[in-house]
Amino acid sequence: MSDGYSVTQDGAIARVTFERPEKGNLLTLPMLTEIAKDIRTAGTDPAINAMVVRGVGDDFCKGRDPDGAPEGSPTTALEMRDALIEPILGVYSAIRESEVPVITGVQGLANGLGCGITAISDVSIAADNSRFAMPEMRANLPPTLAMLAHLDRIPPKSLLGMVYSTDTIDADRAVSIGLVSEVVPLAELDGAVEGLLEKLAGYERASVVTCKSYLQRAKQADYNTANDLAGNLLSVVLSSRK
């Protein structure tokens, strides 16, 4: 727990665990850089079928730790992007580009960056005590990075409503707008997450990877292209079994 998070392999499942419960699992910029690298490595590992991201303690992740800023004070836009922004974008892109699905199990508060990680993951199971917020506008900071994570996950009016109001929404509201996949009682969260992971571990990796790849590519395509892609990908999987 010295690094504030851990990455372990459990059979065909990679587990990323935030381990700063005393700080609400706030993530520092150096942590984010390393987490992105670990997710990229696990996401292309042929022995891994799925990845799960969890937070120890009462809260999933309260966001970025302001105390973890790099030494010195970046002043130009380029310096600020390299020092403050790229570590966050790196985590989002690592999750998005992972060949295997990334699952989040969320309890308590998912704030700012924590809300973004929840949104950009492929499946999110939330406890009924979970809460979600993008509070950046309270400090007149446009949360474009968090908005990126939500961009094709929730409707635009719901997204801007969260951004401009900075209000915290509950789990029922989160599932109604598509921010999370499912809501379960807190006592059942571990069982629900592990049940899904057990199923994913039992599938053939090629089938798991194909589902995520198809969805990402097809939703950007017109119907005829999505039609062809669906047939082509399934044909490849079926032919590989001969």
C-alpha positions in Angstrom: 0.0 0.0 0.0 3.0 2.3 0.0 2.3 3.5 -3.5 -1.4 4.2 -2.8 -2.6 1.5 -5.1 -1.9 -2.0 -6.2 -2.1 -4.1 -9.3 -2.5 -7.9 -9.0 -3.4 -10.8 -11.3 -6.0 -13.2 -10.1 -6.2 -15.9 -12.8 -7.7 -14.2 -15.9 -8.6 -11.1 -14.0 -6.3 -8.0 -13.4 -7.2 -6.1 -10.2 -6.4 -2.4 -9.8 -7.1 -1.3 -6.3 -6.9 2.2 -4.9 -5.5 1.9 -1.3 -5.7 5.4 0.3 -8.9 5.0 2.3 -7.9 7.6 4.9 -7.8 10.1 2.0 -10.9 8.9 0.2 -8.6 7.2 -2.4 -7.5 10.6 -3.8 -5.1 9.9 -6.7 -1.8 11.9 -7.1 -0.4 12.7 -10.5 2.5 10.3 -10.2 0.1 7.6 -9.2 -2.0 8.3 -12.3 1.0 8.0 -14.6 1.9 4.6 -13.1 -1.8 3.4 -13.1 -2.1 4.3 -16.8 1.0 2.2 -17.6 -0.3 -0.8 -15.5 -3.7 -0.7 -17.2 -2.0 -0.6 -20.7 0.1 -3.6 -19.8 -2.8 -5.6 -18.4 -5.1 -4.6 -21.2 -2.9 -6.3 -23.8 -1.9 -9.3 -21.8 -3.1 -12.5 -23.5 -3.6 -14.1 -20.2 -6.1 -11.4 -19.0 -9.8 -11.5 -19.9 -10.9 -8.5 -17.9 -9.8 -5.8 -15.5 -11.5 -4.5 -12.3 -11.0 -1.2 -10.6 -12.0 -0.9 -6.9 -11.4 1.5 -4.0 -10.7 0.4 -0.5 -12.7 1.9 2.3 -15.9 4.0 2.3 -15.3 5.8 -1.0 -14.4 4.7 -4.5 -12.4 7.8 -5.3 -12.8 11.4 -4.3 -10.7 12.7 -7.2 -7.2 14.0 -7.8 -5.1 14.8 -4.8 -4.0 18.5 -5.0 -1.1 17.7 -2.7 0.4 15.5 -5.3 1.3 18.2 -7.8 4.8 18.1 -9.3 7.6 20.3 -8.0 7.8 23.7 -9.6 5.0 25.8 -11.0 4.1 25.2 -14.7 3.1 28.5 -16.3 2.6 28.0 -20.0 -0.3 26.1 -21.4 2.1 23.4 -22.7 3.8 23.0 -19.4 0.4 22.7 -17.6 -0.8 20.2 -20.1 2.3 18.0 -19.7 2.5 18.3 -15.9 -1.2 18.4 -14.8 -3.4 17.1 -17.6 -1.6 14.3 -19.4 -1.6 12.0 -16.4 -5.4 12.1 -16.2 -5.8 11.8 -20.0 -3.5 8.8 -19.9 -5.7 6.9 -17.5 -8.8 7.6 -19.5 -7.2 6.6 -22.8 -5.6 3.4 -21.2 -9.1 2.3 -20.0 -10.7 3.1 -23.4 -7.9 1.4 -25.4 -7.7 -1.7 -23.2 -8.4 -4.7 -25.3 -10.3 -6.3 -22.4 -13.3 -4.7 -20.6 -12.6 -2.6 -17.5 -15.1 -3.1 -14.7 -15.6 -0.7 -11.8 -17.3 -1.5 -8.5 -18.2 1.8 -6.8 -19.2 2.6 -3.3 -19.5 5.9 -1.5 -18.3 9.0 -3.4 -17.0 9.0 -6.9 -16.0 12.7 -7.3 -14.4 14.4 -10.3 -11.7 12.1 -11.5 -13.4 9.2 -9.7 -16.6 10.0 -11.5 -14.7 10.1 -14.8 -13.1 6.7 -14.2 -16.5 5.3 -13.4 -18.0 6.7 -16.6 -15.2 5.7 -19.0 -15.1 2.1 -17.7 -16.9 -0.5 -19.8 -19.2 -1.7 -17.0 -19.9 0.0 -13.6 -21.7 -1.7 -10.8 -22.6 0.8 -8.0 -23.6 0.3 -4.4 -26.9 2.0 -3.4 -24.9 4.4 -1.2 -22.7 5.6 -4.1 -22.8 9.3 -5.2 -21.3 11.0 -8.2 -20.3 14.6 -8.9 -18.2 16.9 -11.1 -17.6 19.8 -8.8 -14.9 21.6 -10.8 -17.0 24.6 -11.8 -17.2 25.7 -8.2 -13.6 26.8 -8.7 -14.4 28.1 -12.2 -12.5 25.2 -13.8 -14.3 23.8 -16.9 -14.1 20.0 -16.3 -13.3 19.1 -19.9 -11.3 16.1 -18.9 -14.2 14.6 -16.8 -16.6 15.6 -19.6 -14.4 13.6 -22.1 -14.9 10.5 -19.9 -18.7 10.9 -20.0 -18.9 12.1 -23.6 -20.5 9.0 -25.1 -21.7 7.5 -21.9 -24.5 9.8 -20.8 -26.9 12.2 -22.7 -25.5 15.7 -23.3 -28.2 17.4 -21.3 -27.5 15.2 -18.3 -23.8 15.8 -18.7 -24.1 19.6 -18.8 -26.6 19.5 -16.0 -24.0 17.8 -13.7 -21.3 20.1 -14.9 -23.1 23.4 -14.4 -25.0 22.5 -11.3 -22.0 20.7 -9.6 -24.7 18.8 -7.7 -24.1 15.3 -6.4 -26.4 12.7 -7.9 -27.3 9.4 -6.2 -27.0 5.9 -7.6 -30.6 5.7 -8.9 -30.1 8.9 -10.9 -26.7 7.6 -12.1 -28.2 4.4 -13.5 -31.1 6.2 -15.1 -28.8 8.3 -17.2 -26.4 5.5 -18.0 -23.5 6.6 -15.9 -23.5 3.2 -14.2 -24.8 -0.2 -15.4 -26.4 -1.5 -12.3 -27.2 -0.6 -8.7 -27.1 -3.1 -5.9 -27.3 -2.9 -2.1 -23.9 -2.1 -0.5 -23.8 -5.5 1.1 -24.1 -7.2 -2.3 -21.6 -5.1 -4.2 -18.7 -7.5 -3.9 -20.8 -10.4 -4.9 -22.2 -8.6 -7.9 -18.7 -7.5 -9.1 -17.2 -10.9 -8.5 -20.1 -12.7 -10.2 -19.5 -10.7 -13.4 -15.7 -11.3 -13.2 -16.2 -15.0 -12.8 -18.3 -15.1 -16.0 -15.7 -13.0 -17.9 -12.9 -15.2 -16.7 -14.7 -18.2 -18.1 -15.2 -16.9 -21.6 -12.7 -17.2 -24.4 -10.6 -14.1 -24.5 -11.1 -13.6 -28.3 -14.9 -13.4 -27.7 -14.5 -10.9 -24.9 -12.2 -8.7 -26.8 -14.4 -8.8 -29.9 -17.4 -7.5 -28.0 -15.6 -4.4 -26.8 -13.9 -3.8 -30.1 -17.2 -4.1 -32.0 -19.1 -1.7 -29.8 -16.3 0.9 -29.9 -16.1 0.8 -33.7 -19.7 0.3 -34.6 -21.2 3.2 -32.7 -19.1 5.5 -34.8 -20.2 3.9 -38.0 -23.2 4.1 -40.2 -25.6 1.1 -40.2 -24.2 -0.6 -43.3 -20.6 -0.4 -42.0 -21.7 -1.6 -38.6 -23.6 -4.5 -40.3 -20.5 -5.6 -42.3 -18.3 -5.2 -39.2 -20.6 -7.4 -37.1 -20.5 -10.2 -39.7 -16.8 -9.9 -40.3 -15.7 -10.0 -36.7 -18.0 -12.9 -35.8 -16.7 -14.8 -38.9 -13.1 -14.3 -37.7 -13.9 -15.7 -34.3 -15.8 -18.7 -35.6 -13.1 -19.5 -38.2 -10.4 -19.4 -35.4 -12.1 -22.4 -33.8 -11.7 -24.7 -36.7 
